[in-house]
Amino acid sequence: MEIDFELYDSAIAQLQMIESVYDLNILNIEEVAKWIASKTDDEKEILSICSALNSWIMMQGTYMSQGGVKIPKNLIDIISNRVLQLKREGLVKRPKNY
């Protein structure tokens, strides 16, 4: 799948927000944004993937606050596959005003 740079920028913005909230550096932020943007053509799914990643980072606690973190590709694969599966199964629904 070719990378849509609007989706890439959206992923970067979400990842930068995670960095800001937890005061850490995602060492491979550009690579992670490309992985995320390559998984979907829906900006709301990017938000869902990044929200799940945010929860994962939160659960890592102080381990993450030691300067920087390198997000493994397999983690993005697992998260994105699950988000997309839930959407296909109808378990993730958009609010009516969308």
Secondary structure as the mmCIF struct_conf table of DSSP 4:
data_model
#
loop_
_struct_conf.conf_type_id
_struct_conf.id
_struct_conf.beg_label_comp_id
_struct_conf.beg_label_asym_id
_struct_conf.beg_label_seq_id
_struct_conf.end_label_comp_id
_struct_conf.end_label_asym_id
_struct_conf.end_label_seq_id
HELX_LH_PP_P HELX_LH_PP_P1 GLU A 2 ASP A 4
HELX_RH_AL_P HELX_RH_AL_P1 PHE A 5 TYR A 22
TURN_TY1_P TURN_TY1_P1 ASP A 23 ASP A 23
STRN STRN1 ASN A 25 ILE A 26
TURN_TY1_P TURN_TY1_P2 LEU A 27 ASN A 28
HELX_RH_AL_P HELX_RH_AL_P2 ILE A 29 LYS A 39
BEND BEND1 ASP A 41 ASP A 41
HELX_RH_AL_P HELX_RH_AL_P3 GLU A 43 GLN A 60
HELX_RH_3T_P HELX_RH_3T_P1 GLY A 61 SER A 65
BEND BEND2 GLN A 66 GLY A 67
STRN STRN2 GLY A 68 VAL A 69
HELX_RH_AL_P HELX_RH_AL_P4 LYS A 73 ARG A 88
TURN_TY1_P TURN_TY1_P3 GLU A 89 GLY A 90
BEND BEND3 VAL A 92 VAL A 92
TURN_TY1_P TURN_TY1_P4 LYS A 96 ASN A 97
#
